[in-house]
Amino acid sequence: MSSILAQPPVVTIVVLFVSIAMSLASSLINSRFMPREHREKVKALRRKISALTKEKSENMKKAKSTGDKKLLKKAQKQERQILQLQSQALSLSSKQFRVFPITMAVFFIVWLFLTGSILGFKLFDSPFMGPDPVAYLPWLGGVLPLSIFYWYLICSLLFGTLFSRIFGLTGGTD
């Protein structure tokens, strides 16, 4: 018989809180390694890219419908500007990946704790591993049973996105 910790809803809640803690830690680490000014610069570049892309699309559409070669050249020039700005934004935001090895090491330790295995090698029997599924999503066409992996993935993506927005780490425009 498996441990009470391996039965829903206990394991469901444990995985939920672990994914919240991991997402929060990852966002805090990223916000420490990427200063606010840096994030603001990336955000400004992305806004500029968005506005320029919209203007280029309108110019391209108008140039094709009217046959205006001057407007077509302007749209092509805007395309080059967009590529330059995207390159700058990518260069600035790639600095955020410096913490990726730290985040992955912590993830592997937490995953080992939850499952007792790492990279397919079972090292010990985890008290959280029991019969699948560990969570159910009733609103997706009946009941969708989820294994520990998929439940962690869903929770992690949800809270990772949430904390990234809270800490201003996403490149989304306002």
Backbone as a chain_set.jsonl record, in Angstrom:
{"seq": "MSSILAQPPVVTIVVLFVSIAMSLASSLINSRFMPREHREKVKALRRKISALTKEKSENMKKAKSTGDKKLLKKAQKQERQILQLQSQALSLSSKQFRVFPITMAVFFIVWLFLTGSILGFKLFDSPFMGPDPVAYLPWLGGVLPLSIFYWYLICSLLFGTLFSRIFGLTGGTD", "coords": {"N": [[0.84, -1.195, 0.0], [0.473, 2.219, -0.776], [1.888, 5.28, 0.504], [0.12, 7.73, 2.513], [0.783, 10.222, 1.698], [1.072, 9.952, -1.009], [-1.402, 9.893, -2.103], [-4.168, 11.402, -3.818], [-6.01, 14.048, -2.327], [-3.618, 14.968, -1.262], [-1.001, 14.654, -2.458], [-1.512, 16.138, -4.734], [-1.85, 18.74, -3.75], [0.65, 19.094, -2.531], [2.372, 19.024, -4.773], [1.375, 21.262, -6.096], [2.072, 23.354, -4.265], [4.848, 23.025, -4.25], [5.46, 23.645, -6.91], [4.649, 26.31, -6.924], [6.493, 27.396, -5.091], [8.912, 26.864, -6.442], [8.566, 28.342, -8.824], [8.344, 30.921, -7.795], [10.859, 31.181, -6.552], [12.53, 30.975, -8.809], [11.707, 33.233, -10.27], [12.416, 35.257, -8.461], [15.204, 34.937, -8.386], [15.814, 35.484, -11.076], [14.953, 38.149, -11.185], [16.813, 39.346, -9.551], [19.207, 38.978, -10.927], [18.801, 40.375, -13.223], [18.668, 43.63, -13.585], [16.239, 46.248, -12.836], [16.344, 48.484, -14.589], [17.42, 47.35, -16.825], [15.422, 45.503, -17.533], [13.386, 47.32, -18.1], [14.454, 48.588, -20.319], [14.449, 46.493, -22.183], [11.702, 46.075, -22.328], [10.887, 48.541, -23.414], [12.141, 48.402, -25.905], [10.728, 46.251, -27.008], [8.159, 47.328, -27.14], [8.612, 49.327, -29.014], [9.304, 47.751, -31.212], [6.885, 46.43, -31.63], [5.172, 48.577, -32.322], [6.467, 49.518, -34.627], [6.299, 47.267, -36.254], [3.551, 47.089, -36.655], [3.1, 49.496, -38.037], [4.71, 49.014, -40.302], [3.369, 46.841, -41.444], [0.936, 48.042, -42.137], [1.89, 49.939, -43.964], [2.979, 48.244, -45.918], [0.725, 46.866, -46.798], [-0.787, 48.976, -47.82], [0.991, 49.888, -49.79], [1.081, 47.705, -51.528], [-1.547, 47.629, -52.417], [-1.858, 50.09, -53.688], [0.347, 50.267, -55.303], [2.518, 51.817, -54.754], [5.788, 52.536, -54.923], [7.627, 53.939, -53.411], [6.552, 53.882, -50.83], [6.662, 51.153, -50.442], [9.439, 50.763, -50.365], [9.929, 52.14, -48.001], [8.609, 50.486, -46.177], [10.187, 48.198, -46.409], [12.569, 49.188, -45.394], [11.749, 49.642, -42.794], [11.418, 47.015, -42.021], [14.068, 46.134, -41.847], [14.904, 47.757, -39.727], [13.298, 46.71, -37.707], [14.366, 44.124, -37.477], [16.921, 44.777, -36.501], [16.264, 45.953, -34.035], [15.016, 43.763, -32.805], [17.185, 42.065, -32.563], [18.759, 43.513, -30.741], [17.023, 43.455, -28.505], [16.907, 40.706, -28.031], [19.565, 40.194, -27.396], [19.827, 41.661, -25.017], [17.869, 40.411, -23.385], [18.833, 37.849, -23.286], [20.665, 37.701, -21.291], [19.324, 36.964, -19.109], [19.344, 34.249, -19.096], [21.554, 33.442, -17.731], [21.072, 32.465, -15.222], [19.933, 30.062, -15.64], [21.295, 27.474, -15.353], [21.433, 27.313, -12.529], [18.728, 27.339, -11.801], [17.885, 24.969, -13.072], [19.392, 23.032, -11.691], [18.292, 23.232, -9.119], [15.682, 22.507, -9.782], [16.073, 19.774, -10.554], [16.835, 18.66, -8.116], [14.521, 19.074, -6.572], [12.703, 17.618, -8.126], [13.758, 15.067, -7.844], [13.293, 14.715, -5.119], [10.464, 14.698, -5.149], [9.786, 12.521, -6.866], [11.658, 10.465, -6.606], [13.269, 9.636, -8.6], [15.558, 10.392, -11.224], [16.165, 11.647, -14.402], [15.216, 9.271, -15.501], [16.323, 7.274, -13.916], [15.686, 5.359, -11.176], [16.16, 6.144, -7.89], [15.344, 6.001, -5.243], [12.465, 5.129, -3.212], [9.985, 7.389, -3.314], [7.93, 9.112, -0.984], [5.861, 10.423, -2.165], [5.168, 9.288, -4.515], [2.802, 7.37, -6.024], [-0.119, 5.615, -6.984], [-1.094, 6.56, -10.269], [-3.74, 8.659, -11.362], [-2.667, 11.917, -10.116], [-3.99, 14.274, -10.075], [-7.007, 15.847, -11.215], [-8.65, 17.304, -13.929], [-11.605, 18.534, -14.259], [-12.994, 20.156, -16.072], [-12.294, 19.87, -18.712], [-13.662, 18.479, -21.049], [-15.075, 16.245, -19.76], [-13.478, 14.215, -17.339], [-10.142, 14.8, -16.899], [-7.487, 12.907, -16.229], [-4.402, 13.428, -14.53], [-0.924, 12.805, -14.464], [1.822, 12.995, -12.083], [3.882, 14.378, -13.328], [2.614, 15.867, -15.445], [0.809, 17.403, -13.946], [2.575, 18.919, -12.358], [3.856, 20.314, -14.434], [1.755, 21.869, -15.541], [1.013, 23.441, -13.284], [3.464, 24.704, -12.802], [3.912, 26.176, -15.19], [1.705, 27.914, -15.075], [2.097, 29.353, -12.601], [4.692, 30.256, -13.008], [4.379, 32.034, -15.152], [2.638, 33.865, -13.923], [4.212, 34.877, -11.724], [6.338, 35.921, -13.195], [5.11, 38.015, -14.505], [4.344, 39.549, -12.278], [6.849, 40.284, -11.201], [7.793, 41.711, -13.299], [9.227, 40.47, -15.361], [8.519, 39.531, -17.821], [8.33, 40.005, -21.368], [6.1, 41.167, -22.363], [3.925, 43.616, -23.772], [2.333, 46.544, -22.516]], "CA": [[0.0, 0.0, 0.0], [1.274, 3.434, -0.875], [1.812, 6.254, 1.581], [-0.975, 8.696, 2.461], [1.312, 11.37, 0.957], [0.992, 9.675, -2.442], [-2.805, 9.854, -2.512], [-4.856, 12.681, -4.001], [-5.524, 15.35, -2.774], [-2.38, 15.373, -0.589], [0.078, 14.822, -3.442], [-1.936, 17.221, -5.626], [-1.564, 19.998, -3.055], [2.102, 19.172, -2.372], [2.947, 19.399, -6.073], [0.954, 22.64, -6.322], [2.901, 24.242, -3.455], [6.239, 22.919, -4.718], [5.58, 24.415, -8.157], [4.571, 27.726, -6.543], [7.781, 27.755, -4.487], [9.938, 26.847, -7.492], [8.324, 29.475, -9.721], [8.671, 32.13, -7.043], [12.32, 31.226, -6.41], [13.094, 31.246, -10.128], [11.427, 34.639, -10.603], [13.235, 36.096, -7.584], [16.582, 34.836, -8.855], [15.89, 36.232, -12.335], [14.823, 39.588, -10.948], [18.065, 39.788, -8.935], [20.277, 38.969, -11.912], [18.479, 41.293, -14.317], [18.2, 44.846, -12.922], [15.003, 46.875, -13.319], [16.636, 49.333, -15.741], [17.643, 46.415, -17.929], [14.1, 44.997, -17.926], [12.655, 48.439, -18.701], [15.027, 48.798, -21.642], [13.922, 45.409, -23.03], [10.275, 46.351, -22.525], [10.777, 49.67, -24.339], [12.494, 47.89, -27.229], [9.628, 45.418, -27.503], [7.066, 48.228, -27.518], [9.026, 49.971, -30.262], [9.2, 46.711, -32.244], [5.463, 46.212, -31.88], [4.634, 49.734, -33.047], [7.086, 49.547, -35.947], [5.738, 46.144, -37.006], [2.194, 47.482, -37.053], [3.227, 50.524, -39.065], [5.248, 48.368, -41.499], [2.284, 46.041, -42.041], [0.0, 48.974, -42.776], [2.561, 50.507, -45.143], [3.116, 47.179, -46.907], [-0.618, 46.618, -47.334], [-1.154, 50.139, -48.632], [1.896, 49.921, -50.946], [0.673, 46.648, -52.468], [-2.844, 47.953, -53.028], [-1.74, 51.275, -54.549], [1.513, 50.142, -56.176], [3.441, 52.894, -54.371], [7.129, 51.97, -54.728], [8.278, 54.682, -52.33], [6.009, 53.335, -49.59], [7.189, 49.79, -50.352], [10.824, 50.893, -49.89], [9.859, 52.537, -46.591], [8.232, 49.278, -45.428], [11.357, 47.325, -46.385], [13.515, 49.808, -44.464], [11.209, 49.379, -41.465], [11.697, 45.599, -41.746], [15.47, 46.07, -41.395], [14.924, 48.362, -38.39], [12.681, 45.741, -36.794], [15.351, 43.063, -37.244], [17.965, 45.32, -35.629], [15.701, 46.105, -32.69], [14.826, 42.416, -32.261], [18.515, 41.583, -32.206], [19.12, 44.2, -29.495], [16.173, 42.94, -27.428], [17.339, 39.336, -27.753], [20.86, 40.287, -26.732], [19.602, 42.106, -23.642], [17.1, 39.44, -22.604], [19.57, 36.585, -23.151], [21.407, 37.743, -20.028], [18.469, 36.318, -18.123], [19.641, 32.821, -19.127], [22.703, 33.14, -16.88], [20.626, 31.743, -14.028], [19.317, 28.801, -16.051], [21.901, 26.306, -14.697], [21.039, 27.293, -11.116], [17.32, 26.941, -11.777], [17.782, 23.551, -13.446], [19.933, 22.219, -10.59], [17.264, 23.217, -8.068], [14.573, 21.704, -10.285], [16.419, 18.349, -10.482], [16.805, 18.258, -6.7], [13.109, 19.02, -6.172], [12.079, 16.502, -8.84], [14.255, 13.863, -7.179], [12.546, 14.645, -3.865], [9.067, 14.348, -5.428], [9.573, 11.255, -7.571], [12.634, 9.433, -6.263], [14.045, 9.279, -9.787], [16.077, 11.514, -11.988], [16.551, 11.263, -15.756], [14.824, 7.886, -15.754], [16.948, 6.352, -12.969], [15.021, 5.342, -9.873], [17.17, 6.113, -6.84], [14.697, 5.584, -4.002], [11.008, 5.214, -3.23], [9.516, 8.657, -2.773], [6.615, 9.0, -0.339], [4.865, 11.121, -2.965], [4.846, 8.512, -5.713], [1.795, 6.356, -5.792], [-0.859, 5.332, -8.213], [-1.543, 7.702, -11.067], [-3.353, 10.051, -11.493], [-2.581, 12.685, -8.882], [-4.889, 15.425, -10.182], [-8.061, 15.733, -12.215], [-9.186, 18.56, -14.446], [-12.95, 18.141, -14.675], [-13.613, 21.043, -17.041], [-11.789, 19.643, -20.065], [-14.329, 17.371, -21.724], [-15.143, 15.131, -18.819], [-12.433, 14.283, -16.332], [-8.819, 14.554, -17.464], [-6.562, 12.5, -15.158], [-3.036, 13.903, -14.765], [0.178, 12.228, -13.685], [2.57, 13.992, -11.314], [4.645, 15.186, -14.281], [1.747, 16.835, -16.122], [0.269, 18.316, -12.949], [3.655, 19.847, -12.044], [4.068, 21.141, -15.61], [0.657, 22.849, -15.614], [1.162, 24.38, -12.161], [4.696, 25.459, -13.001], [3.685, 27.158, -16.251], [0.757, 28.906, -14.574], [2.695, 30.233, -11.597], [5.852, 30.899, -13.613], [3.861, 33.178, -15.9], [2.102, 34.82, -12.954], [5.301, 35.544, -11.015], [7.105, 36.703, -14.164], [4.357, 39.267, -14.69], [4.412, 40.325, -11.033], [8.194, 40.829, -11.06], [8.134, 42.466, -14.504], [10.238, 39.747, -16.118], [8.042, 39.178, -19.161], [8.538, 41.032, -22.365], [4.827, 41.596, -22.904], [3.665, 45.059, -23.777], [1.154, 46.945, -21.737]], "C": [[0.877, 1.248, 0.0], [0.987, 4.373, 0.298], [0.606, 7.175, 1.394], [-0.534, 9.948, 1.691], [1.205, 11.193, -0.55], [-0.437, 9.677, -2.967], [-3.339, 11.262, -2.775], [-5.796, 12.905, -2.82], [-4.199, 15.768, -2.133], [-1.266, 15.623, -1.605], [-0.254, 15.946, -4.418], [-1.561, 18.57, -5.016], [-0.061, 20.177, -2.852], [2.752, 19.632, -3.664], [2.589, 20.849, -6.406], [1.853, 23.61, -5.562], [4.372, 24.187, -3.848], [6.414, 23.735, -5.998], [5.474, 25.911, -7.884], [5.918, 28.185, -5.995], [8.89, 27.821, -5.541], [9.787, 28.04, -8.435], [8.686, 30.789, -9.046], [10.187, 32.27, -6.914], [12.987, 31.582, -7.74], [12.889, 32.706, -10.517], [12.251, 35.585, -9.741], [14.694, 36.102, -8.039], [16.752, 35.638, -10.147], [15.798, 37.735, -12.113], [16.078, 40.158, -10.294], [19.196, 39.904, -9.959], [20.024, 39.909, -13.08], [17.88, 42.556, -13.699], [16.973, 45.457, -13.597], [15.25, 47.722, -14.571], [16.788, 48.48, -17.002], [16.3, 45.895, -18.461], [13.281, 46.09, -18.609], [13.15, 48.715, -20.12], [14.506, 47.746, -22.629], [12.45, 45.662, -23.341], [10.06, 47.492, -23.52], [11.112, 49.229, -25.766], [11.353, 47.071, -27.822], [8.422, 46.256, -27.89], [7.359, 48.892, -28.855], [8.907, 48.987, -31.428], [7.746, 46.496, -32.629], [4.86, 47.351, -32.705], [5.175, 49.783, -34.47], [6.55, 48.426, -36.835], [4.337, 46.478, -37.508], [2.239, 48.51, -38.183], [3.731, 49.924, -40.376], [4.174, 47.564, -42.21], [1.284, 46.927, -42.773], [0.606, 49.569, -44.043], [2.661, 49.475, -46.266], [1.775, 46.918, -47.585], [-1.037, 47.752, -48.284], [-0.306, 50.198, -49.905], [1.495, 48.875, -51.979], [-0.634, 46.993, -53.162], [-2.746, 49.136, -53.984], [-0.58, 51.188, -55.531], [2.552, 51.22, -55.919], [4.814, 52.307, -54.026], [7.875, 52.655, -53.584], [7.829, 54.147, -50.968], [6.506, 51.906, -49.363], [8.631, 49.815, -49.849], [10.858, 51.261, -48.412], [9.53, 51.324, -45.722], [9.412, 48.308, -45.331], [12.428, 47.865, -45.425], [13.057, 49.561, -43.019], [11.468, 47.931, -41.059], [13.126, 45.443, -41.233], [15.607, 46.655, -39.985], [14.372, 47.389, -37.351], [13.669, 44.633, -36.467], [16.478, 43.534, -36.329], [17.473, 45.438, -34.191], [15.484, 44.74, -32.023], [16.15, 41.821, -31.815], [18.981, 42.211, -30.893], [18.336, 43.645, -28.313], [16.592, 41.529, -27.041], [18.654, 39.329, -26.996], [20.689, 40.68, -25.263], [18.882, 41.046, -22.803], [17.825, 38.109, -22.445], [20.401, 36.548, -21.878], [20.622, 37.071, -18.909], [18.779, 34.823, -18.038], [20.871, 32.448, -18.313], [22.306, 32.297, -15.673], [20.008, 30.39, -14.368], [19.97, 27.585, -15.4], [21.522, 26.189, -13.214], [19.606, 26.791, -10.982], [17.158, 25.457, -12.091], [18.313, 22.641, -12.342], [18.91, 22.114, -9.462], [16.078, 22.368, -8.512], [14.874, 20.208, -10.159], [16.394, 17.837, -9.04], [15.357, 18.106, -6.229], [12.414, 17.841, -6.846], [12.503, 15.17, -8.228], [13.503, 13.647, -5.871], [11.104, 14.179, -4.103], [8.894, 12.929, -5.972], [10.517, 10.124, -7.178], [13.459, 8.995, -7.457], [14.486, 10.545, -10.497], [16.576, 10.997, -13.326], [16.302, 9.785, -16.033], [15.446, 6.86, -14.816], [16.269, 6.46, -11.614], [16.071, 5.168, -8.787], [16.609, 5.657, -5.495], [13.186, 5.692, -4.165], [10.575, 6.496, -2.54], [8.156, 8.455, -2.107], [5.498, 9.66, -1.14], [4.468, 10.364, -4.225], [3.89, 7.388, -5.351], [1.092, 6.068, -7.094], [-1.196, 6.628, -8.944], [-3.047, 7.647, -11.128], [-3.309, 10.741, -10.134], [-3.519, 13.884, -8.899], [-5.885, 15.175, -11.303], [-8.49, 17.127, -12.648], [-10.567, 18.257, -15.021], [-13.542, 18.987, -15.79], [-13.135, 20.834, -18.474], [-12.414, 18.395, -20.678], [-14.432, 16.133, -20.861], [-14.063, 15.314, -17.774], [-11.112, 13.896, -16.982], [-7.872, 14.178, -16.327], [-5.127, 12.902, -15.517], [-2.036, 13.178, -13.875], [0.898, 13.356, -12.95], [3.348, 14.928, -12.252], [3.765, 16.264, -14.914], [1.133, 17.831, -15.145], [1.329, 19.35, -12.568], [3.874, 20.817, -13.206], [3.004, 22.235, -15.716], [0.793, 23.895, -14.514], [2.373, 25.281, -12.356], [4.526, 26.525, -14.078], [2.758, 28.28, -15.781], [1.435, 29.883, -13.614], [3.968, 30.901, -12.098], [5.449, 32.139, -14.382], [3.368, 34.268, -14.954], [3.223, 35.59, -12.255], [6.177, 36.359, -11.96], [6.414, 38.036, -14.426], [4.47, 40.153, -13.45], [5.768, 41.0, -10.892], [8.658, 41.601, -12.293], [9.19, 41.799, -15.351], [9.802, 39.397, -17.524], [8.255, 40.344, -20.096], [7.239, 41.55, -22.943], [4.655, 43.096, -22.826], [2.386, 45.343, -23.03], [0.036, 47.44, -22.609]], "O": [[1.893, 1.312, 0.693], [-0.031, 4.254, 0.98], [0.13, 7.377, 0.277], [-1.361, 10.649, 1.106], [1.242, 12.174, -1.293], [-0.654, 9.48, -4.162], [-3.01, 12.202, -2.052], [-6.356, 11.915, -2.347], [-3.698, 16.848, -2.448], [-0.657, 16.693, -1.606], [0.651, 16.639, -4.883], [-1.015, 19.436, -5.7], [0.451, 21.288, -2.986], [3.591, 20.533, -3.653], [3.419, 21.582, -6.943], [2.345, 24.581, -6.138], [5.068, 25.201, -3.785], [7.412, 24.44, -6.151], [6.144, 26.704, -8.547], [6.426, 29.236, -6.384], [9.711, 28.738, -5.524], [10.778, 28.673, -8.801], [9.275, 31.67, -9.673], [10.736, 33.348, -7.141], [13.906, 32.401, -7.779], [13.804, 33.343, -11.037], [12.735, 36.605, -10.231], [15.337, 37.151, -8.072], [17.72, 36.384, -10.295], [16.488, 38.508, -12.778], [16.376, 41.34, -10.467], [20.033, 40.803, -9.877], [20.941, 40.207, -13.846], [16.707, 42.559, -13.326], [16.708, 45.213, -14.774], [14.455, 47.682, -15.509], [16.342, 48.851, -18.088], [16.071, 45.852, -19.67], [12.569, 45.825, -19.578], [12.363, 49.036, -21.01], [14.164, 48.069, -23.766], [12.007, 45.485, -24.476], [9.167, 47.426, -24.365], [10.447, 49.634, -26.719], [11.052, 47.19, -29.01], [7.732, 45.939, -28.859], [6.485, 49.008, -29.715], [8.457, 49.36, -32.511], [7.415, 46.394, -33.81], [4.13, 47.113, -33.667], [4.431, 50.057, -35.411], [6.368, 48.619, -38.037], [3.989, 46.181, -38.651], [1.503, 48.401, -39.164], [3.24, 50.281, -41.447], [4.077, 47.599, -43.437], [0.842, 46.611, -43.877], [-0.068, 49.692, -45.066], [2.45, 49.803, -47.434], [1.706, 46.768, -48.805], [-1.557, 47.523, -49.376], [-0.818, 50.519, -50.977], [1.562, 49.135, -53.18], [-0.818, 46.694, -54.342], [-3.467, 49.188, -54.98], [-0.527, 51.954, -56.493], [3.38, 51.502, -56.785], [4.987, 51.669, -52.988], [8.66, 52.023, -52.878], [8.646, 53.982, -50.061], [6.741, 51.5, -48.225], [9.013, 48.997, -49.012], [11.697, 50.767, -47.659], [10.111, 51.154, -44.65], [9.614, 47.672, -44.297], [13.101, 47.1, -44.735], [13.875, 49.304, -42.136], [11.71, 47.649, -39.886], [13.363, 44.698, -40.283], [16.336, 46.116, -39.152], [14.915, 47.264, -36.253], [13.8, 44.241, -35.307], [16.94, 42.777, -35.475], [18.175, 45.069, -33.25], [15.735, 44.58, -30.829], [16.215, 41.142, -30.79], [19.533, 41.524, -30.034], [18.902, 43.392, -27.249], [16.628, 41.192, -25.857], [18.836, 38.549, -26.061], [21.324, 40.105, -24.379], [19.243, 40.812, -21.649], [17.477, 37.32, -21.567], [20.8, 35.472, -21.431], [21.187, 36.663, -17.894], [18.507, 34.194, -17.015], [21.205, 31.268, -18.208], [23.106, 31.513, -15.163], [19.602, 29.652, -13.47], [19.243, 26.714, -14.922], [21.316, 25.085, -12.71], [19.312, 25.929, -10.154], [16.374, 24.767, -11.439], [17.736, 21.583, -12.088], [18.689, 21.033, -8.916], [15.528, 21.6, -7.722], [14.019, 19.448, -9.703], [15.976, 16.708, -8.785], [15.012, 17.127, -5.567], [11.625, 17.14, -6.211], [11.692, 14.252, -8.111], [13.12, 12.522, -5.552], [10.584, 13.36, -3.345], [7.966, 12.22, -5.584], [10.207, 8.953, -7.395], [14.268, 8.074, -7.343], [13.872, 11.606, -10.381], [17.324, 10.021, -13.38], [17.089, 9.132, -16.718], [15.122, 5.677, -14.913], [16.275, 7.518, -10.984], [16.789, 4.167, -8.763], [17.302, 5.012, -4.708], [12.693, 6.272, -5.132], [10.772, 6.668, -1.337], [7.322, 7.707, -2.617], [4.32, 9.477, -0.831], [3.535, 10.761, -4.923], [4.163, 6.57, -4.473], [1.651, 6.256, -8.175], [-1.532, 7.642, -8.335], [-3.587, 6.557, -10.939], [-3.833, 10.236, -9.141], [-3.814, 14.452, -7.847], [-5.632, 14.391, -12.217], [-8.667, 18.018, -11.818], [-10.679, 17.777, -16.149], [-14.52, 18.567, -16.408], [-13.549, 21.573, -19.367], [-11.75, 17.366, -20.807], [-13.914, 15.077, -21.224], [-13.767, 16.437, -17.367], [-10.976, 12.809, -17.543], [-7.49, 15.042, -15.538], [-4.694, 12.739, -16.657], [-2.278, 12.968, -12.686], [0.612, 14.533, -13.173], [3.453, 16.127, -11.993], [4.128, 17.441, -14.919], [0.956, 18.998, -15.493], [1.017, 20.536, -12.464], [4.058, 22.014, -12.984], [3.329, 23.398, -15.956], [0.7, 25.095, -14.777], [2.308, 26.484, -12.101], [4.955, 27.664, -13.891], [3.004, 29.454, -16.058], [1.353, 31.098, -13.797], [4.295, 32.003, -11.658], [6.1, 33.178, -14.28], [3.644, 35.45, -15.159], [3.188, 36.82, -12.2], [6.709, 37.394, -11.559], [7.074, 39.067, -14.553], [4.667, 41.363, -13.561], [5.838, 42.166, -10.505], [9.786, 42.092, -12.331], [9.978, 42.485, -16.002], [10.631, 39.003, -18.345], [8.348, 41.5, -19.683], [7.26, 42.3, -23.919], [5.176, 43.755, -21.926], [1.49, 44.506, -22.927], [-1.022, 47.813, -22.104]]}, "num_chains": 1, "name": "protein.A"}
